[in-house]
Amino acid sequence: MHLAEMKIGKSVEGKDIRALKTVNKAKNYLYLLAGVHGDEVEGVYILQQIIDWIELLETINIPLIIIPILNLDGYCAGTRINAHGVDLNRNLSTSDWTADYTEEQFNPGTKPLSEPENEALVKLFEQFPPNFMISFHSWRPLLNYNGECKDMAEFISTFNKYPVADNVGYSTPGSLGIYLPEKYNVPVITFEFPKIKKNKSLKEIWEENKIGLLKLFTSDILLKRFSNS
């Protein structure tokens, strides 16, 4: 399958942020996103494996927009934050956004959407409305769902056995998991992979997740969301 490449904006340091899109027009799209936190290489790796798989398919019935790495400067530097020192997943314009923070890694910026990476993301949402989002992160094994998508999180969990939860145990003001349900009434799964360790490689993390992820793309549980798109 051919995925058309788009340049959707620039990072703080001027790097081109790229996205991939299925070529047919649609009413709304499944978004796949990684690299919001630059030091979470696990999600970037897993999403690249999904891209490689999709490109081998002759057809897929779901309209897709994929952002392989949002926080390019952080990814190159190996840092969670972007080049302004801002956590992009605390910088979106949600009802609970706050300028207060206790740790530098959670710096929300001077105001919502102060960062060019998030400006680019929101403009993309406006141009190509989302229907559902999977955002790939790494912390500890967890499928965190926001909005009406518990069934999809549980579907994936039957394969990888990750816990399913509607919160991560602490508040995340200004996060994508709050922004999309509030702004678009669109659900989000924040897919938390384990961090790579001496006894677990990127390849092994992919192996424990690939069946569930790839089956999701052809499952009725996901296809029905796009039946009228």
C-alpha positions in Angstrom: 0.0 0.0 0.0 1.2 3.4 -0.9 1.3 6.0 2.0 1.7 9.5 0.8 4.3 11.6 2.8 3.5 15.1 4.1 5.5 17.7 5.9 3.2 19.0 8.5 5.4 21.5 10.3 8.8 22.1 11.9 10.3 21.4 15.2 11.8 24.1 17.4 15.2 23.5 15.8 13.7 23.5 12.3 13.5 19.8 11.5 10.6 18.8 9.2 7.9 16.9 11.0 6.5 14.3 8.6 3.3 12.4 8.4 2.1 9.5 6.3 -1.4 9.3 4.9 -3.5 6.8 3.0 -4.2 8.3 -0.4 -8.0 8.1 -0.5 -10.0 10.9 1.0 -12.1 10.1 4.1 -14.4 11.8 6.5 -12.1 11.0 9.4 -9.0 9.0 10.2 -7.3 6.6 12.5 -4.2 8.4 13.9 -1.1 6.5 14.9 1.5 8.7 16.7 4.9 8.0 18.3 7.8 10.0 19.6 5.8 12.6 21.6 8.5 12.0 24.3 11.9 11.9 22.6 13.4 9.3 24.9 10.7 6.7 24.4 12.3 4.9 21.5 10.2 1.8 22.0 7.1 3.4 20.6 9.0 4.8 17.6 10.4 1.4 16.8 7.0 -0.4 17.1 5.3 2.2 14.9 7.9 1.8 12.3 7.3 -2.0 12.2 3.6 -1.2 11.7 4.4 1.1 8.9 6.5 -1.5 7.2 3.7 -4.0 7.5 1.1 -1.6 6.1 3.2 -0.8 3.1 3.3 -4.5 2.2 -0.5 -4.7 2.1 -2.4 -4.4 -1.2 -5.3 -2.7 0.6 -6.4 -1.6 4.0 -9.9 -0.5 4.7 -9.1 2.1 7.4 -8.1 5.7 6.5 -4.8 6.3 8.3 -2.6 9.2 9.3 0.7 8.2 10.9 3.2 10.5 12.6 6.3 8.5 13.1 8.1 11.0 15.4 6.5 14.2 16.7 9.3 15.4 19.0 12.2 15.2 16.6 14.5 17.4 18.6 13.9 15.4 21.7 14.4 12.1 19.8 17.7 13.3 18.4 18.8 14.5 21.9 17.4 11.4 23.7 15.2 13.6 26.0 11.6 13.4 27.0 11.1 17.2 26.4 11.5 19.2 23.2 14.2 21.8 22.5 12.3 24.4 24.5 12.3 22.1 27.5 8.6 21.4 27.2 6.7 18.2 27.7 4.5 18.0 24.5 2.0 15.8 26.3 1.3 18.5 28.9 1.1 21.4 26.4 -2.3 20.8 24.7 -5.3 23.2 25.2 -7.4 21.1 27.6 -9.8 22.3 30.3 -7.4 21.2 33.0 -4.2 22.7 31.5 -2.1 24.3 34.2 1.2 26.2 34.2 2.1 24.5 37.5 4.5 21.6 37.5 6.8 20.0 40.1 9.3 18.2 37.8 11.2 19.7 34.8 10.2 16.6 32.7 6.6 17.7 33.0 7.1 21.4 32.0 3.8 22.3 30.3 5.2 25.4 28.5 4.2 29.1 28.9 0.7 28.5 27.5 -1.3 25.8 25.8 0.0 25.0 22.3 3.1 27.2 22.8 5.2 24.6 21.0 5.5 24.3 17.2 5.2 20.5 17.3 1.8 20.7 18.9 0.7 23.5 16.6 1.5 21.3 13.6 -0.4 18.3 15.2 -3.6 20.4 15.9 -3.6 21.9 12.4 -3.4 18.3 11.0 -6.4 17.4 13.1 -8.3 20.4 11.7 -7.4 19.4 8.1 -8.0 15.6 8.6 -10.3 15.1 11.5 -9.5 12.1 13.8 -11.9 9.3 14.5 -9.6 7.3 16.8 -6.0 7.7 18.1 -3.4 5.2 19.3 -0.4 7.0 20.8 2.7 4.9 21.4 4.7 5.6 24.6 6.9 3.6 26.9 6.9 3.4 30.7 5.6 0.1 31.9 3.2 -2.3 30.2 -0.2 -0.6 30.1 -3.2 0.1 27.8 -4.6 3.4 29.0 -7.9 4.3 27.4 -9.7 7.7 27.3 -13.1 7.9 25.8 -15.2 5.0 24.4 -12.5 2.5 23.5 -12.2 0.2 26.4 -13.3 -2.7 24.1 -10.3 -2.0 21.8 -7.9 -1.9 24.7 -9.2 -5.2 26.0 -9.0 -6.7 22.5 -5.2 -5.9 22.4 -4.8 -7.0 26.0 -6.0 -10.5 25.1 -2.8 -10.9 23.0 -0.2 -9.0 25.0 -1.7 -9.4 28.5 -1.0 -5.8 29.3 -3.2 -4.3 32.1 -6.1 -2.1 30.9 -6.9 1.2 32.8 -8.8 4.4 32.3 -6.0 6.4 34.0 -2.2 6.1 34.7 -2.5 6.7 38.4 -1.7 10.4 38.3 -3.1 13.5 36.6 -1.9 14.4 33.1 -3.3 17.9 32.3 -2.7 19.1 28.8 -2.3 15.6 27.4 -3.5 14.1 24.2 -5.7 11.6 26.1 -7.7 14.5 27.5 -7.5 16.8 24.4 -9.0 14.5 21.8 -12.0 13.3 23.8 -12.8 17.0 24.9 -12.2 18.6 21.5 -13.4 16.0 19.0 -15.2 13.4 21.2 -12.6 11.0 19.9 -11.2 8.2 22.0 -7.5 7.6 22.6 -5.5 4.6 23.6 -2.1 5.5 25.1 -0.1 2.3 24.5 2.6 2.1 27.1 5.4 -0.4 26.2 8.0 -1.6 28.7 11.3 0.1 28.5 14.1 -1.8 26.9 16.3 -3.6 29.4 19.3 -5.9 29.2 16.9 -8.9 29.1 14.3 -7.3 26.7 15.1 -5.9 23.3 13.1 -3.7 20.9 12.6 -6.8 18.8 11.2 -8.8 21.8 8.8 -5.9 22.6 7.5 -6.0 19.1 7.2 -9.8 19.1 4.9 -9.7 22.2 2.8 -7.0 20.6 2.7 -7.6 16.9 -0.1 -10.2 16.8 -2.6 -8.0 18.8 -1.7 -4.8 16.9 -1.9 -6.3 13.4 -5.1 -8.2 14.2 -6.6 -4.9 15.4 -6.3 -3.4 12.0 -8.5 -6.1 10.4 -10.9 -6.5 13.4 -14.6 -5.8 13.2 -14.2 -3.8 16.5 -12.1 -1.2 14.6 -13.6 -1.5 11.2 -17.1 -0.6 12.4 -15.8 2.8 13.6 -15.0 3.6 9.9 -17.9 2.0 8.2 -19.5 5.4 7.5 -16.3 7.3 6.7 
